[in-house]
Amino acid sequence: MDRFRMIFQYFQSNSESVMNGICGLLALASVKIYTSFDFNCPCLPKYNTAYGMGIMFVPPIALFLCGLIVNRQSVVMLEEWKRPTGGRKKDLAIIRYMCSSIIQRAMVAPIVWIIVTLLDGKCFICAFSGSIDPEKFAGFANLTQMQTQLLLSKVPCKDDELMRNNTSRKAVSRYLRCWSQALGWSILLLLIVVAFLARWLRPCFDQAAFVQTRYWSNYIDMEQKIFEETCCEHARDFANKCILHFFESMRKEIKLRRFNMPRGEEEEDHLRGITDQEQVNKLLKSWYSGKPPLDVSQTTQSQPLGKERACTSVPWADTVNNRWAAAQKASVSRQTDV
Amino acid sequence: MDKFRMIFQFLQSNQESFMNGICGIMALASAQMYAAFDFNCPCLPHYNLAYGLGILFVPPLVLFLLGFVMNNNVSMLAEEWKRPTGMRQKDPAVLRYMFCSMAQRAMIAPAVWISVTLLDGKCILCAFSTSVPVEKLGNLSYAGLSEKEMKRMLARIPCKEIYDGQQLVPSEVAIRYLRCISQALGWSFVLLMTVLAFLVRSLRPCFTQAAFLKSKYWSHYIDIERKLFDETCTEHAKSFARVCIQQFFEAMNKDMGMGHPHLPEKMPSEAGEEKEKLLGITDQGTMNKLLRSWHKCKPPLRLVLCLPSRGNGKSRNAPPLPVLGNALPLRPSPRPAGLGAEKVPSCQPKSRH
């Protein structure tokens, strides 16, 4: 139990490095998938381009979506985006920050795939062997259009009978590979320059707002985790007490003293006063529909119920709309100094 | 948890050794990348030069920029450069030191790539096969070829299987010649780099060693301060979240009218402990102000020790409280030399931005 708590706390504190690690793993997986994939150019006039382009672009899309799915923050961001305003205003800058950090991490694996594909060259040769100018290479003179196209489309297949040991095939293949590698390196250089400029120039623009945004997006992430942890503890205690009451009511005469409250009372009471299903449901619903405002300076024990209290409560009792509007008004008036 | 914390602290304290490690890994990765890269000379007259020189120079540029991108200190340097002066003056020597140390580390992987490429020889062979001196190595008057035809033939030297000019220049001769030049260039480059590194390292203490020590200290300080601030913010966010959620549960409890008569004894003290960790920052507006002024107006580098002057006997036993320089000390404080000069402009303490 303690070990789980320790591991949980570690993940809580280092969620950025966990995300970076997952992103790196996906990139390695993408390279591994490419090397183990058995590329198989069809060597037919119209199929080549479709196959080559397909292999170059469809797996990156799948990897991008995988990157979004695997990242826990995307769910957090969507929840933050779509939640009702309740007692806490929404800050679009935070949502934008989280969105951009998620997309940046998800883009790494597809880009690695595309670059490895281009540096390897097979896709490019397969896709574009039919589009080159045959006059640049000896060996394609004195042939009709159709024959030239057929021969060119067979260039990627080394073992084809027509093309085996054909020097023109090798020349075309080299030419296309050279272009493919040049394109790959250029794209890599461009991306690195963009990354470098982004890192270097970011502090020049609105650094104060950026520090705030980073803090609050971190906060939202952590709050979500702690809420889940609290709910888990609550559920565990709830189940514990529920079962104990069940046993007690079934067999009153058995001495359950040793399992009973004395030990339980020494433990922390995680139930915090929420003790039946309806109450739990109401709590979860109001956590979603009206998050509490970001203000913990009030004292809790002696707060009178009333409108002047900060809107940590979201109404569900009388008329939902009435008190919801009152809550929003109160929250707006409390947060004008931001 | 303790092990992770230990490793984290080690990395925190030894940023330089961490960066050295990354730099070494990148150098190895650069050699490995070259070995894994499938060099493919196009064997066409003008393409050869472009391809060969491209492979010789573009990946080092990529590796150099990557070395900067991977170094966390880049954003720290940019932040330090661009921040408003506030109460802490900026020292260009510190910025220069940071930049130089980053650039030195980032240069290692490109230097490794260039050395490995030159020592291997394929790039130079591909790039300069059309410039081979035919009159020295072969038979210039072979078959009266035009200039263009000869260039086209020579361009195929790197591609042994399609080379058809054995009578003009035997391919082994040309290859050996070009490889010899390439390896000579490679070793000269390695020697030059090593001599430069040696000179930089051994001559530096002869010039302004005192200023150098100062710059090194303050650049480490800025790095550590930034990390600690991030860590403190994270801890604060955690406590904030815990207290917020706790209060939410309590409010739910009250609103449902159940008012559990006894909240266990531990709750107030635990709540109190968590609240202490909040360091008095308990709402969104205050936190935003704090973060804004951390950027706009960093505190001066002057810890002021002041004794609380209340009553007679008690204050002597109380330990002095460190207070950051912009708070009013209860008695005049000694002024140790800080990063800034004597004149420190003050930020407006009540500014509304």
Contacts between the chains, C-beta under 8 A, distances in Angstrom:
chain1	res1	chain2	res2	distance
A	6	B	1	4.0
A	7	B	1	7.8
A	9	B	1	6.6
A	10	B	1	5.9
A	10	B	4	5.6
A	12	B	238	7.1
A	13	B	234	6.4
A	13	B	238	7.8
A	14	B	4	8.0
A	119	B	37	6.9
A	119	B	38	7.7
A	120	B	38	7.1
A	121	B	38	7.5
A	121	B	40	7.0
A	167	B	161	7.5
A	167	B	162	4.8
A	170	B	159	7.4
A	170	B	161	6.5
A	170	B	162	5.8
A	171	B	43	7.0
A	171	B	44	7.9
A	171	B	162	6.3
A	174	B	40	6.0
A	174	B	41	7.1
A	174	B	42	5.2
A	174	B	43	5.9
A	174	B	159	6.8
A	175	B	42	5.5
A	175	B	44	6.6
A	175	B	47	7.5
A	177	B	40	4.6
A	177	B	42	7.8
A	178	B	40	6.1
A	178	B	41	7.6
A	178	B	42	3.8
A	178	B	47	6.1
A	178	B	51	5.4
A	181	B	40	6.4
A	181	B	51	7.8
A	181	B	55	8.0
A	182	B	50	7.8
A	182	B	51	6.9
A	182	B	54	6.4
A	185	B	54	6.8
A	185	B	55	7.7
A	185	B	58	5.0
A	185	B	59	6.8
A	185	B	62	7.4
A	186	B	58	7.7
A	188	B	62	5.6
A	189	B	58	5.9
A	189	B	61	6.4
A	189	B	62	5.3
A	192	B	62	5.2
A	192	B	65	4.6
A	192	B	66	5.7
A	192	B	69	6.6
A	193	B	65	6.3
A	195	B	65	7.7
A	195	B	69	5.0
A	196	B	65	4.7
A	196	B	68	5.7
A	196	B	69	5.2
A	199	B	68	7.7
A	199	B	69	5.8
A	199	B	74	5.3
A	199	B	75	5.7
A	199	B	78	7.6
A	200	B	68	7.9
A	200	B	74	6.2
A	200	B	75	7.9
A	200	B	78	5.4
A	201	B	78	7.3
A	202	B	75	6.6
A	202	B	78	7.1
A	203	B	75	6.3
A	203	B	78	4.2
A	203	B	79	4.3
A	203	B	81	7.5
A	203	B	82	4.8
A	203	B	83	7.7
A	204	B	78	7.1
A	204	B	82	5.2
A	207	B	79	6.3
A	207	B	82	6.8
A	207	B	83	7.0
A	207	B	295	5.1
A	208	B	291	6.9
A	208	B	292	4.5
A	208	B	295	4.1
A	208	B	296	5.9
A	209	B	292	8.0
A	211	B	291	4.7
A	211	B	292	7.7
A	211	B	294	6.6
A	211	B	295	5.6
A	212	B	287	7.9
A	212	B	288	5.3
A	212	B	291	4.6
A	212	B	292	6.7
A	215	B	233	5.4
A	215	B	237	6.6
A	215	B	287	7.0
A	215	B	291	5.8
A	216	B	284	7.9
A	218	B	233	7.4
A	218	B	234	6.5
A	218	B	237	5.5
A	219	B	237	4.2
A	219	B	240	6.5
A	219	B	241	6.3
A	222	B	234	7.8
A	222	B	237	5.4
A	222	B	238	5.5
A	222	B	241	5.0
A	223	B	241	3.9
A	223	B	244	6.8
A	223	B	245	6.9
A	226	B	238	7.2
A	226	B	241	4.8
A	226	B	242	5.7
A	226	B	245	5.9
A	227	B	241	7.9
A	227	B	245	5.5
A	230	B	245	5.6
A	230	B	249	7.4
A	265	B	264	7.5
A	268	B	264	6.5
A	268	B	266	5.7
A	268	B	270	7.9
A	269	B	263	7.4
A	269	B	264	4.4
A	269	B	267	7.8
A	272	B	246	7.7
A	272	B	249	4.5
A	272	B	250	6.8
A	272	B	253	6.2
A	272	B	260	7.6
A	272	B	263	7.5
A	273	B	249	7.6
A	273	B	250	7.6
A	273	B	253	3.7
A	273	B	256	8.0
A	273	B	258	5.7
A	273	B	259	7.5
A	273	B	260	3.5
A	273	B	263	7.2
A	274	B	249	6.8
A	274	B	252	6.6
A	274	B	253	6.4
A	274	B	256	7.8
A	275	B	258	7.4
A	275	B	260	7.9
A	279	B	252	7.6
A	279	B	256	5.7
A	279	B	258	7.3
A	282	B	252	7.3
A	282	B	256	7.0
A	283	B	249	7.3
A	283	B	252	5.0
A	286	B	252	6.9
A	287	B	248	7.1
A	292	B	244	6.0
A	292	B	247	6.9
A	292	B	248	4.8
A	292	B	251	7.3
A	293	B	283	7.9
A	293	B	284	7.5
A	294	B	240	7.7
A	294	B	244	7.1
A	294	B	283	6.1
A	294	B	284	3.7
A	294	B	287	7.7
A	295	B	282	6.6
A	295	B	283	3.8
A	295	B	284	6.6
A	296	B	240	6.5
A	296	B	243	4.5
A	296	B	244	5.4
A	296	B	247	6.0
A	296	B	275	7.4
A	296	B	278	7.1
A	296	B	282	4.9
A	296	B	283	7.1
A	297	B	282	3.7
A	297	B	283	5.7
A	298	B	247	7.5
A	300	B	247	5.6
A	300	B	250	5.0
A	300	B	251	7.7
A	300	B	271	7.6
A	301	B	268	7.8
A	303	B	254	7.6
A	305	B	254	6.8
A	305	B	255	7.4
A	312	B	247	5.9
A	312	B	248	5.7
A	312	B	251	4.1
A	313	B	251	5.0
A	313	B	252	7.1
A	313	B	254	7.8
A	313	B	255	4.7
A	317	B	255	7.7
A	335	B	284	6.7
A	335	B	285	6.7
A	337	B	285	4.7
A	338	B	284	6.2
A	338	B	285	4.8
A	338	B	288	5.8
